[in-house]
């Protein structure tokens, strides 16, 4: 019963890493938009 858990943990790690990359990308563009709105004044 160890193999399925192993495979799931690997898939979970891949998903987490992909999600983290996407989140950092999105967070960067969101922060740029927010900062642009605050400091750009337009």
Secondary structure by P-SEA (a helix, b strand, c coil): caaaaaaaaaaaaaaaaaaaaaaaaaaaaaaaaaaaaacccc
